[in-house]
Amino acid sequence: MTKFFKPTRNTNGKKVAFTNARVIDPESGRDEQGGLMVVDGKIADLGPSIFNDGTGDAEVLDCGGQVLCPGLLDIQVHFREPGQEYKETIESGSNAAAAGGVTTVATMPNTKPVVDDITVLAFLQKRAAETGYVNIRPYAAITKGQKGDELTEMAMLVEAGACGFTDDGLPVMNAQVMRQALTMGKALGVPIAQHAEDHNLSCGGCMNEGWVATKLGLKGIPNVSEAVIVARDILLAELTGAHYHVLHISTKEAVELVRWGKAKGINVTAEVAPHHFMLTDEAVMEYRTFSKMNPPLRAESDRRALIEGLKDGTIDAIATDHAPHDTESKRVPMDVASFGIVGLETMLSLTLELVHQGHLGLREALAAMTYKAADIIHADAGRLKKGAPADLVLIDLAQAWTVANESLASKSKNSPFDGMKLKGRATRTIVGGETVFQL
């Protein structure tokens, strides 16, 4: 029976011994049978022989040979609070994260009101402390009201706790404004993340431009809409020396551009969502609006390019773009339905499909959801090392399960993977040494 546990955040003196585990740390390459000791919410020791002399007065959790690794990070989620709590709250969203083995999330600022000043940021942080089950790292908006014209008070927002800046949901179309944002991001040491879409090319589109859109009689969004913004921004990142991050990359052209930028030594990173490497635009014919997202599902050649980008390191991280929507927003004609799907609870299992199919090794797959994702937002997470926060996940690689939308912890149930059979899932999620989810 699935259980959620509200964290007390009081681990003074508490000791927990995780025994009989396959301990994997993707960064160091550690992959061995052994255990891990947690004291006061931090990793005290780990390895194959740390319990040879017993576990002392610690609470003992026998892992049954399952994988014990750093808790996952999802560095692109929409929790809808404040403003659209009927779709998702910080509490329900962090429950969904915990159920997926995710211990840290980076929230997007396109709430109502937008996270564009320190008062809204402070509200979000207060709610996260009161109701969150996992670590919540908020992005703030690049521009006031996400209108694309005037920069927010970026220095004040970073000082208040913003992990970076993005107008996600909307692109920064003005190149001069983007240059200014990157210049500030460089000075402040934070990433500037872009929803790469040229509205002049995609305006009015509701799915990928291609034969499926033609068959359905729907206006498409071309690949070049993403690629031209990525190309422009990589050149601006070179000019400013800033860290530029491509959110939810979806096209083969954009992957090539990121590969080119990295080869030139430009500080560019990218993330990909599981739905983009698992599905193509043909899913729209079967699932209709539950497969409508932005950027849209692309062609098979794009899907393969995304997998190759993960394999060769061009794409750094896997993130879901978790975008909850109520049924009324989705059960409408395709051209007016909301963009977005929920993804926190399926990210791990869908990524493990790449492992089962031989595209990635297990450590490579976990790396894209742990330390590589952590490095993008400069989070103290994603690694198993002494003194690090005990944010952990237990994974049963062999457990078969079927996605059932009605059973999702998220308030919204808009997943196109409903009914899909998957193999491997999180069975226990630990944040700061405390179990917050147990299957």
CORQUIKA-V493288 format. One record per run of one state. SS is the DSSP state (helix for helix, strand for strand, loop for the rest). FROM is the first residue (numbers start at 1). TO is the last residue. Records with the same first field share a line. If there is no record, write none. Layout:
SS = FROM-TO + FROM-TO
//
This chain:
loop = 1-2 + 5-14 + 26-29 + 40-41 + 48-58 + 63-66 + 71-71 + 79-89 + 100-101 + 108-117 + 132-134 + 139-139 + 141-142 + 147-150 + 152-153 + 161-163 + 167-174 + 189-190 + 195-198 + 203-206 + 209-210 + 217-219 + 222-222 + 241-243 + 247-251 + 264-267 + 273-273 + 279-282 + 292-299 + 313-316 + 319-321 + 324-326 + 331-346 + 357-361 + 368-370 + 378-388 + 390-391 + 403-404 + 408-420 + 432-433 + 439-439
strand = 3-4 + 15-25 + 30-39 + 42-47 + 59-62 + 67-70 + 72-78 + 102-107 + 135-138 + 140-140 + 143-143 + 151-151 + 164-166 + 191-194 + 207-208 + 220-221 + 244-246 + 268-272 + 317-318 + 322-323 + 389-389 + 392-402 + 421-431 + 434-438
helix = 90-99 + 118-131 + 144-146 + 154-160 + 175-188 + 199-202 + 211-216 + 223-240 + 252-263 + 274-278 + 283-291 + 300-312 + 327-330 + 347-356 + 362-367 + 371-377 + 405-407
//
